Amino acid sequence: MKSRAMIVAGTLASALAVAGCQQETKAPEAVRPVLSTVLESKQGDGTIAVGVVEPRYKTNLGFRVLGRLTARPAYVGDLVREGQIVGTIDSTALELAVRSAKAEVAKAEAQLATARAKEERQRTLITSDATTKQTLDNAEQARAGAEASLAHAQANLTKAIEQFGYAQIKADFDGVVTAVGAEVGQVVSPGQSVVTLARPDVREAVVDIGEEFPVPLEIGLPFTVSLQLLPAVQVDGKIREIAPQADPVTRLRRVRVALSNPPYSFRLGATVTAKPREQGPMLRLPASAVLAKDGANFVWVVDQPAGTVSLQKVELVADRAGAHVTGGLAPGARVVTAGIHSLTPGQQVRIEQDEKP
């Protein structure tokens, strides 16, 4: 009887233990709140950037020597030819230096002529033993020294003449004056910009673009550039240069768009608008939503109305503002944007807030 009672007690205990395990297994998992965003297609060519037309090539012309500016016949907007004088400084000191160098050359030539004559006399006398070998050697040495002095004087004259030419600034190419940095009567330092000369035949659009630009910036990206006052006047262009970093104040990056055969109306300084020629709509993702794993990119997609998440592989093109989707997702998908490293497939989530991609 006692054994039977013990068996019944053991059976009851086992049943209670199994029931407790089943209750623990069936305990619902806590619903996790997440931040998410709904992907919306955006037309890439709907965004425009405003900029100006600038020359690709321009040069700041200045003097190589210190002097007082006596003439500057070039003004902003003037067209100048290659070799045309655009600035002159007072050349009195430079002219005197040339005269002094010429006098030194004449003096050295006279000394060389005297040294050569002495050397010839000593050579004649040595044949009749009327002089010594030492005297002839001294005459040869004096002649060699006179030749070296003449070479030095001629080099100084060449240098003085070259510096005398520095009294004028000449245009290196045909162009237009876009800026002036000094006025007549002003003392200018070597290297100081006096005239800025630009080539108007090679023009480009310079625009500042922020991180929210929907199209990833890359060299060669095609743009359509039009005049702000005459939108119907348009030309094609491609990105030629992208600033490596944004301006610390405006947080914008400077982009230079090379223009293809711009018309005359695209004058230097004209305000233009540029928009990318992007094909079709785009889907953008914030960088926080992308999970890199095994060399691929994944995102957590919220399955509605079940409220669970699933891991989905996507194809992306990353940029500074995040990434845009090239495959694997469709518009309208809800993607988790925070806490992506602690989710599991099939986990229940609760939508707390939408985040703008």
FITOR-652308 format. One record per residue (C-alpha): residue in three letters; x, y, z. Coordinates in nm, 4 decimals, always signed. Example, Ala and Ser with C-alpha at 12.3 -4.5 7.8 and 13.67 -1.06 7.14 Angstrom:
<nodes>
NODE | code | east | north | up
NODE | Ala | +1.2300 | -0.4500 | +0.7800
NODE | Ser | +1.3670 | -0.1060 | +0.7140
</nodes>
This chain:
<nodes>
NODE | code | east | north | up
NODE | Met | +0.0000 | +0.0000 | +0.0000
NODE | Lys | +0.2837 | +0.2276 | +0.0868
NODE | Ser | +0.4605 | +0.1539 | -0.2394
NODE | Arg | +0.1462 | +0.2351 | -0.4325
NODE | Ala | +0.1152 | +0.5697 | -0.2590
NODE | Met | +0.4757 | +0.6552 | -0.3416
NODE | Ile | +0.4195 | +0.5703 | -0.7091
NODE | Val | +0.1110 | +0.7951 | -0.7236
NODE | Ala | +0.3021 | +1.0792 | -0.5581
NODE | Gly | +0.5891 | +1.0457 | -0.8040
NODE | Thr | +0.3501 | +1.0474 | -1.0979
NODE | Leu | +0.1813 | +1.3638 | -0.9720
NODE | Ala | +0.5183 | +1.5329 | -0.9248
NODE | Ser | +0.6270 | +1.4455 | -1.2779
NODE | Ala | +0.2999 | +1.5755 | -1.4194
NODE | Leu | +0.3355 | +1.9021 | -1.2346
NODE | Ala | +0.6951 | +1.9411 | -1.3600
NODE | Val | +0.5909 | +1.8812 | -1.7209
NODE | Ala | +0.3043 | +2.1281 | -1.6868
NODE | Gly | +0.5450 | +2.3901 | -1.5501
NODE | Cys | +0.7824 | +2.3425 | -1.8442
NODE | Gln | +0.4971 | +2.3777 | -2.0891
NODE | Gln | +0.3867 | +2.6987 | -1.9200
NODE | Glu | +0.7421 | +2.8348 | -1.9405
NODE | Thr | +0.7654 | +2.7392 | -2.3104
NODE | Lys | +0.4370 | +2.9011 | -2.3916
NODE | Ala | +0.5283 | +3.2254 | -2.2127
NODE | Pro | +0.4965 | +3.5066 | -2.4729
NODE | Glu | +0.8154 | +3.6861 | -2.5774
NODE | Ala | +0.8348 | +4.0542 | -2.4877
NODE | Val | +0.7432 | +4.2868 | -2.7729
NODE | Arg | +1.0356 | +4.5134 | -2.8516
NODE | Pro | +0.9840 | +4.8797 | -2.9503
NODE | Val | +1.1878 | +4.9871 | -3.2551
NODE | Leu | +1.2479 | +5.2899 | -3.4704
NODE | Ser | +1.1686 | +5.2386 | -3.8358
NODE | Thr | +1.1060 | +5.4130 | -4.1626
NODE | Val | +0.8882 | +5.3477 | -4.4644
NODE | Leu | +1.0782 | +5.3554 | -4.7930
NODE | Glu | +0.9424 | +5.6071 | -5.0393
NODE | Ser | +1.0551 | +5.6447 | -5.3975
NODE | Lys | +1.2082 | +5.9803 | -5.4827
NODE | Gln | +1.2681 | +6.1143 | -5.8278
NODE | Gly | +1.6408 | +6.1893 | -5.8439
NODE | Asp | +1.6139 | +6.4492 | -6.1181
NODE | Gly | +1.3696 | +6.6594 | -5.9180
NODE | Thr | +1.6419 | +6.8072 | -5.6984
NODE | Ile | +1.8376 | +7.1021 | -5.8291
NODE | Ala | +2.1492 | +7.2828 | -5.7133
NODE | Val | +2.2216 | +7.6510 | -5.7717
NODE | Gly | +2.5629 | +7.7777 | -5.8756
NODE | Val | +2.7525 | +8.0097 | -6.1069
NODE | Val | +2.9488 | +7.9814 | -6.4299
NODE | Glu | +3.3231 | +8.0040 | -6.3736
NODE | Pro | +3.6285 | +7.9548 | -6.5957
NODE | Arg | +3.8199 | +7.6326 | -6.5592
NODE | Tyr | +4.1516 | +7.8093 | -6.6114
NODE | Lys | +4.2403 | +8.1420 | -6.4524
NODE | Thr | +4.5664 | +8.3010 | -6.3418
NODE | Asn | +4.6549 | +8.5656 | -6.0871
NODE | Leu | +4.9152 | +8.7881 | -6.2541
NODE | Gly | +5.1633 | +8.9779 | -6.0380
NODE | Phe | +5.5101 | +9.1344 | -6.0464
NODE | Arg | +5.8233 | +8.9443 | -5.9539
NODE | Val | +5.9910 | +9.2482 | -5.7976
NODE | Leu | +5.8892 | +9.5199 | -5.5543
NODE | Gly | +5.7742 | +9.8452 | -5.7087
NODE | Arg | +5.5168 | +10.1240 | -5.7340
NODE | Leu | +5.2366 | +10.0601 | -5.9825
NODE | Thr | +5.2462 | +10.3319 | -6.2492
NODE | Ala | +4.9964 | +10.1907 | -6.5019
NODE | Arg | +4.7290 | +9.9248 | -6.5142
NODE | Pro | +4.5500 | +9.9522 | -6.8505
NODE | Ala | +4.3315 | +9.6475 | -6.7859
NODE | Tyr | +3.9935 | +9.6660 | -6.6113
NODE | Val | +3.7371 | +9.4075 | -6.5098
NODE | Gly | +3.5590 | +9.2751 | -6.8169
NODE | Asp | +3.8311 | +9.3742 | -7.0654
NODE | Leu | +3.9366 | +9.1242 | -7.3293
NODE | Val | +4.3148 | +9.1001 | -7.3626
NODE | Arg | +4.5420 | +8.9226 | -7.6084
NODE | Glu | +4.8420 | +8.7052 | -7.5374
NODE | Gly | +5.1466 | +8.9220 | -7.4771
NODE | Gln | +4.9449 | +9.2381 | -7.4087
NODE | Ile | +5.0746 | +9.4583 | -7.1239
NODE | Val | +4.8285 | +9.4688 | -6.8330
NODE | Gly | +5.0443 | +9.6370 | -6.5655
NODE | Thr | +5.3641 | +9.8437 | -6.5235
NODE | Ile | +5.5694 | +9.9492 | -6.2217
NODE | Asp | +5.8290 | +10.2271 | -6.1853
NODE | Ser | +6.1404 | +10.0886 | -6.3570
NODE | Thr | +6.3928 | +10.3604 | -6.2643
NODE | Ala | +6.5861 | +10.1437 | -6.0193
NODE | Leu | +6.5828 | +9.8495 | -6.2594
NODE | Glu | +6.7078 | +10.0660 | -6.5470
NODE | Leu | +6.9935 | +10.1982 | -6.3327
NODE | Ala | +7.0854 | +9.8414 | -6.2438
NODE | Val | +7.1123 | +9.7605 | -6.6158
NODE | Arg | +7.3385 | +10.0613 | -6.6759
NODE | Ser | +7.5592 | +9.9624 | -6.3834
NODE | Ala | +7.5873 | +9.6078 | -6.5135
NODE | Lys | +7.6823 | +9.7321 | -6.8602
NODE | Ala | +7.9562 | +9.9474 | -6.7078
NODE | Glu | +8.0914 | +9.6480 | -6.5166
NODE | Val | +8.1031 | +9.4493 | -6.8412
NODE | Ala | +8.2953 | +9.7285 | -7.0165
NODE | Lys | +8.5415 | +9.7455 | -6.7280
NODE | Ala | +8.5927 | +9.3684 | -6.7307
NODE | Glu | +8.6505 | +9.3712 | -7.1085
NODE | Ala | +8.9163 | +9.6402 | -7.0726
NODE | Gln | +9.0911 | +9.4473 | -6.7965
NODE | Leu | +9.0821 | +9.1316 | -7.0064
NODE | Ala | +9.2360 | +9.3137 | -7.3060
NODE | Thr | +9.5182 | +9.4444 | -7.0840
NODE | Ala | +9.5818 | +9.0999 | -6.9347
NODE | Arg | +9.5990 | +8.9378 | -7.2782
NODE | Ala | +9.8456 | +9.2008 | -7.4030
NODE | Lys | +10.0728 | +9.1431 | -7.1002
NODE | Glu | +10.0583 | +8.7690 | -7.1572
NODE | Glu | +10.1613 | +8.8085 | -7.5234
NODE | Arg | +10.4575 | +9.0308 | -7.4318
NODE | Gln | +10.5784 | +8.7798 | -7.1775
NODE | Arg | +10.5526 | +8.4995 | -7.4323
NODE | Thr | +10.7652 | +8.7030 | -7.6776
NODE | Leu | +11.0263 | +8.7820 | -7.4136
NODE | Ile | +11.0519 | +8.4249 | -7.2925
NODE | Thr | +11.1827 | +8.3146 | -7.6316
NODE | Ser | +11.4897 | +8.5390 | -7.5881
NODE | Asp | +11.5279 | +8.4671 | -7.2187
NODE | Ala | +11.4449 | +8.8324 | -7.1442
NODE | Thr | +11.1940 | +8.7301 | -6.8761
NODE | Thr | +11.1386 | +8.4433 | -6.6354
NODE | Lys | +10.8989 | +8.1501 | -6.6445
NODE | Gln | +10.7409 | +8.2736 | -6.3220
NODE | Thr | +10.6562 | +8.6107 | -6.4814
NODE | Leu | +10.4858 | +8.4331 | -6.7754
NODE | Asp | +10.2863 | +8.2127 | -6.5362
NODE | Asn | +10.1674 | +8.5232 | -6.3483
NODE | Ala | +10.0568 | +8.6843 | -6.6756
NODE | Glu | +9.8607 | +8.3732 | -6.7734
NODE | Gln | +9.6941 | +8.3664 | -6.4333
NODE | Ala | +9.5998 | +8.7353 | -6.4609
NODE | Arg | +9.4481 | +8.6728 | -6.8054
NODE | Ala | +9.2409 | +8.3775 | -6.6732
NODE | Gly | +9.1173 | +8.5903 | -6.3817
NODE | Ala | +9.0163 | +8.8690 | -6.6218
NODE | Glu | +8.8188 | +8.6232 | -6.8349
NODE | Ala | +8.6339 | +8.4985 | -6.5232
NODE | Ser | +8.5553 | +8.8567 | -6.4174
NODE | Leu | +8.4142 | +8.9293 | -6.7622
NODE | Ala | +8.1936 | +8.6181 | -6.7505
NODE | His | +8.0655 | +8.7258 | -6.4074
NODE | Ala | +7.9912 | +9.0782 | -6.5283
NODE | Gln | +7.8079 | +8.9467 | -6.8363
NODE | Ala | +7.5936 | +8.7189 | -6.6149
NODE | Asn | +7.5033 | +9.0159 | -6.3948
NODE | Leu | +7.4071 | +9.2157 | -6.7028
NODE | Thr | +7.1824 | +8.9353 | -6.8274
NODE | Lys | +7.0170 | +8.9166 | -6.4844
NODE | Ala | +6.9666 | +9.2946 | -6.4703
NODE | Ile | +6.8095 | +9.2977 | -6.8173
NODE | Glu | +6.5766 | +9.0121 | -6.7192
NODE | Gln | +6.4703 | +9.1936 | -6.4017
NODE | Phe | +6.4128 | +9.5079 | -6.6056
NODE | Gly | +6.1573 | +9.3058 | -6.8012
NODE | Tyr | +5.9802 | +9.2285 | -6.4727
NODE | Ala | +5.8640 | +9.5904 | -6.4661
NODE | Gln | +5.5766 | +9.4864 | -6.6951
NODE | Ile | +5.3051 | +9.2223 | -6.6650
NODE | Lys | +5.2013 | +9.0582 | -6.9897
NODE | Ala | +4.9068 | +8.8271 | -7.0500
NODE | Asp | +5.0053 | +8.4625 | -7.0884
NODE | Phe | +4.7006 | +8.3816 | -7.3037
NODE | Asp | +4.3935 | +8.5349 | -7.4625
NODE | Gly | +4.1379 | +8.5946 | -7.1895
NODE | Val | +3.9133 | +8.8261 | -6.9946
NODE | Val | +3.9998 | +9.0239 | -6.6821
NODE | Thr | +3.7833 | +8.8995 | -6.3944
NODE | Ala | +3.9404 | +9.0903 | -6.1025
NODE | Val | +4.2001 | +9.3542 | -6.0172
NODE | Gly | +4.3998 | +9.3584 | -5.6947
NODE | Ala | +4.5940 | +9.6864 | -5.7048
NODE | Glu | +4.5470 | +10.0454 | -5.8148
NODE | Val | +4.7872 | +10.2919 | -5.9777
NODE | Gly | +5.0209 | +10.4513 | -5.7198
NODE | Gln | +5.0117 | +10.1522 | -5.4890
NODE | Val | +5.3371 | +9.9790 | -5.3922
NODE | Val | +5.2996 | +9.6108 | -5.4776
NODE | Ser | +5.5008 | +9.3223 | -5.3354
NODE | Pro | +5.6478 | +9.0367 | -5.5371
NODE | Gly | +5.3775 | +8.7806 | -5.6092
NODE | Gln | +5.0885 | +9.0089 | -5.5120
NODE | Ser | +4.7899 | +8.9615 | -5.7422
NODE | Val | +4.7378 | +9.2668 | -5.9631
NODE | Val | +4.5151 | +9.1269 | -6.2378
NODE | Thr | +4.3188 | +8.8008 | -6.2561
NODE | Leu | +4.2950 | +8.6669 | -6.6088
NODE | Ala | +4.0543 | +8.3881 | -6.7112
NODE | Arg | +3.9990 | +8.1871 | -7.0272
NODE | Pro | +3.6340 | +8.2347 | -7.1306
NODE | Asp | +3.6413 | +7.9541 | -7.3872
NODE | Val | +3.6541 | +7.6761 | -7.1227
NODE | Arg | +3.3665 | +7.7237 | -6.8745
NODE | Glu | +3.2111 | +7.5112 | -6.6032
NODE | Ala | +2.9310 | +7.5312 | -6.3480
NODE | Val | +3.0333 | +7.5490 | -5.9823
NODE | Val | +2.7630 | +7.4411 | -5.7350
NODE | Asp | +2.7543 | +7.3661 | -5.3618
NODE | Ile | +2.5723 | +7.0451 | -5.2690
NODE | Gly | +2.4725 | +6.9205 | -4.9233
NODE | Glu | +2.4593 | +6.5707 | -4.7773
NODE | Glu | +2.0837 | +6.5435 | -4.8334
NODE | Phe | +2.1290 | +6.5392 | -5.2103
NODE | Pro | +1.9366 | +6.2295 | -5.3258
NODE | Val | +2.1892 | +6.1217 | -5.5888
NODE | Pro | +2.5334 | +5.9903 | -5.4874
NODE | Leu | +2.8020 | +6.2207 | -5.6209
NODE | Glu | +3.0701 | +6.0667 | -5.8378
NODE | Ile | +3.3026 | +6.1796 | -6.1129
NODE | Gly | +3.1294 | +6.1691 | -6.4506
NODE | Leu | +2.7715 | +6.1913 | -6.3153
NODE | Pro | +2.5649 | +6.3607 | -6.5913
NODE | Phe | +2.3849 | +6.6868 | -6.5150
NODE | Thr | +2.1535 | +6.9208 | -6.7010
NODE | Val | +2.2572 | +7.2830 | -6.6471
NODE | Ser | +2.0309 | +7.5750 | -6.7324
NODE | Leu | +2.0339 | +7.9510 | -6.6832
NODE | Gln | +1.8288 | +8.0619 | -6.3848
NODE | Leu | +1.6795 | +8.3559 | -6.5743
NODE | Leu | +1.6295 | +8.1553 | -6.8963
NODE | Pro | +1.5480 | +7.7956 | -6.7936
NODE | Ala | +1.4894 | +7.6988 | -7.1566
NODE | Val | +1.8605 | +7.7499 | -7.2308
NODE | Gln | +2.0180 | +7.4218 | -7.1231
NODE | Val | +2.3446 | +7.2362 | -7.1774
NODE | Asp | +2.4724 | +6.8954 | -7.0773
NODE | Gly | +2.7492 | +6.8563 | -6.8251
NODE | Lys | +2.9385 | +6.6009 | -6.6189
NODE | Ile | +3.0946 | +6.6253 | -6.2753
NODE | Arg | +3.4653 | +6.6965 | -6.3187
NODE | Glu | +3.5720 | +6.7562 | -5.9604
NODE | Ile | +3.4254 | +6.6973 | -5.6126
NODE | Ala | +3.5654 | +6.8658 | -5.3026
NODE | Pro | +3.7128 | +6.5988 | -5.0712
NODE | Gln | +3.5409 | +6.7481 | -4.7675
NODE | Ala | +3.2519 | +6.9781 | -4.6879
NODE | Asp | +3.2869 | +7.3397 | -4.5876
NODE | Pro | +3.3101 | +7.3490 | -4.2052
NODE | Val | +3.0553 | +7.6315 | -4.1835
NODE | Thr | +2.7942 | +7.5555 | -4.4494
NODE | Arg | +2.8477 | +7.1753 | -4.4547
NODE | Leu | +2.8288 | +7.1879 | -4.8346
NODE | Arg | +3.0703 | +7.0332 | -5.0808
NODE | Arg | +3.1834 | +7.2250 | -5.3877
NODE | Val | +3.1227 | +7.0416 | -5.7135
NODE | Arg | +3.2527 | +7.1476 | -6.0547
NODE | Val | +3.0469 | +7.0424 | -6.3563
NODE | Ala | +3.2204 | +7.0561 | -6.6950
NODE | Leu | +2.9886 | +7.2040 | -6.9604
NODE | Ser | +2.9619 | +7.0599 | -7.3101
NODE | Asn | +2.9714 | +7.3387 | -7.5719
NODE | Pro | +2.7951 | +7.6068 | -7.3639
NODE | Pro | +2.6332 | +7.8890 | -7.5642
NODE | Tyr | +2.7461 | +8.2498 | -7.5437
NODE | Ser | +2.4655 | +8.3260 | -7.2971
NODE | Phe | +2.6494 | +8.1153 | -7.0363
NODE | Arg | +2.8690 | +8.4083 | -6.9434
NODE | Leu | +3.1164 | +8.4052 | -6.6589
NODE | Gly | +2.9361 | +8.4819 | -6.3337
NODE | Ala | +2.5891 | +8.3871 | -6.4645
NODE | Thr | +2.3647 | +8.2070 | -6.2135
NODE | Val | +2.2695 | +7.8556 | -6.3211
NODE | Thr | +2.0725 | +7.5602 | -6.1874
NODE | Ala | +2.1963 | +7.2028 | -6.2182
NODE | Lys | +1.9978 | +6.8822 | -6.1788
NODE | Pro | +2.1164 | +6.5250 | -6.2244
NODE | Arg | +1.9907 | +6.3186 | -6.5141
NODE | Glu | +1.8931 | +6.0206 | -6.2975
NODE | Gln | +1.6951 | +5.7317 | -6.4436
NODE | Gly | +1.3742 | +5.6551 | -6.2562
NODE | Pro | +1.2854 | +5.6833 | -5.8870
NODE | Met | +1.5237 | +5.6084 | -5.6010
NODE | Leu | +1.4942 | +5.4467 | -5.2579
NODE | Arg | +1.7189 | +5.5822 | -4.9845
NODE | Leu | +1.8204 | +5.4237 | -4.6540
NODE | Pro | +1.9899 | +5.5758 | -4.3491
NODE | Ala | +2.3273 | +5.4225 | -4.2698
NODE | Ser | +2.1989 | +5.3004 | -3.9303
NODE | Ala | +1.9556 | +5.0618 | -4.1014
NODE | Val | +2.2209 | +4.8646 | -4.2908
NODE | Leu | +2.3643 | +4.5472 | -4.1338
NODE | Ala | +2.6881 | +4.4281 | -4.2942
NODE | Lys | +2.7325 | +4.0531 | -4.2636
NODE | Asp | +2.9500 | +3.8016 | -4.4506
NODE | Gly | +3.0417 | +4.0552 | -4.7163
NODE | Ala | +2.6781 | +4.1425 | -4.7935
NODE | Asn | +2.4263 | +4.4069 | -4.6799
NODE | Phe | +2.1053 | +4.3232 | -4.4960
NODE | Val | +1.8133 | +4.5134 | -4.3431
NODE | Trp | +1.5426 | +4.4147 | -4.0946
NODE | Val | +1.2028 | +4.4403 | -4.2633
NODE | Val | +0.8891 | +4.4661 | -4.0492
NODE | Asp | +0.6271 | +4.2186 | -4.1745
NODE | Gln | +0.2864 | +4.3788 | -4.1354
NODE | Pro | +0.0318 | +4.3233 | -3.9937
NODE | Ala | +0.2034 | +4.0362 | -3.8056
NODE | Gly | +0.4460 | +4.2824 | -3.6461
NODE | Thr | +0.7496 | +4.0541 | -3.6810
NODE | Val | +1.0875 | +4.1212 | -3.8417
NODE | Ser | +1.2795 | +3.9300 | -4.1045
NODE | Leu | +1.6322 | +3.9731 | -4.2353
NODE | Gln | +1.6461 | +4.0637 | -4.6022
NODE | Lys | +1.9494 | +4.1012 | -4.8301
NODE | Val | +1.9692 | +4.4235 | -5.0296
NODE | Glu | +2.1961 | +4.5820 | -5.2890
NODE | Leu | +2.3129 | +4.9329 | -5.2018
NODE | Val | +2.5307 | +5.2151 | -5.3241
NODE | Ala | +2.6707 | +5.4044 | -5.0265
NODE | Asp | +2.7399 | +5.7768 | -5.0077
NODE | Arg | +2.8076 | +6.0337 | -4.7354
NODE | Ala | +2.4374 | +6.0776 | -4.6559
NODE | Gly | +2.3599 | +5.7055 | -4.6276
NODE | Ala | +2.2823 | +5.4740 | -4.9169
NODE | His | +2.0340 | +5.4262 | -5.1950
NODE | Val | +1.8803 | +5.0900 | -5.2794
NODE | Thr | +1.9541 | +4.9302 | -5.6155
NODE | Gly | +1.7871 | +4.5957 | -5.5471
NODE | Gly | +1.6147 | +4.3774 | -5.2869
NODE | Leu | +1.3531 | +4.6234 | -5.1564
NODE | Ala | +1.0381 | +4.7800 | -5.2940
NODE | Pro | +0.8703 | +5.1117 | -5.2116
NODE | Gly | +0.6454 | +5.0907 | -4.9072
NODE | Ala | +0.8626 | +4.8485 | -4.7116
NODE | Arg | +0.9080 | +4.9334 | -4.3437
NODE | Val | +1.2717 | +4.8997 | -4.2356
NODE | Val | +1.4152 | +4.9075 | -3.8813
NODE | Thr | +1.6625 | +5.1938 | -3.8370
NODE | Ala | +1.7955 | +5.1416 | -3.4820
NODE | Gly | +1.9003 | +4.8412 | -3.2735
NODE | Ile | +1.9560 | +4.6201 | -3.5767
NODE | His | +2.2308 | +4.4138 | -3.4084
NODE | Ser | +2.0065 | +4.2710 | -3.1330
NODE | Leu | +1.7065 | +4.1523 | -3.3371
NODE | Thr | +1.6256 | +3.7934 | -3.4263
NODE | Pro | +1.4176 | +3.6580 | -3.7165
NODE | Gly | +1.0484 | +3.6365 | -3.6297
NODE | Gln | +1.0787 | +3.8617 | -3.3248
NODE | Gln | +0.7744 | +4.0698 | -3.2346
NODE | Val | +0.8297 | +4.4448 | -3.2535
NODE | Arg | +0.6251 | +4.7548 | -3.1836
NODE | Ile | +0.6558 | +5.0621 | -3.4057
NODE | Glu | +0.7473 | +5.3572 | -3.1867
NODE | Gln | +0.8387 | +5.6274 | -3.4340
NODE | Asp | +0.9047 | +5.6828 | -3.8033
NODE | Glu | +1.2467 | +5.8082 | -3.8980
NODE | Lys | +1.3065 | +6.0109 | -4.2106
NODE | Pro | +1.5447 | +5.8291 | -4.4466
</nodes>
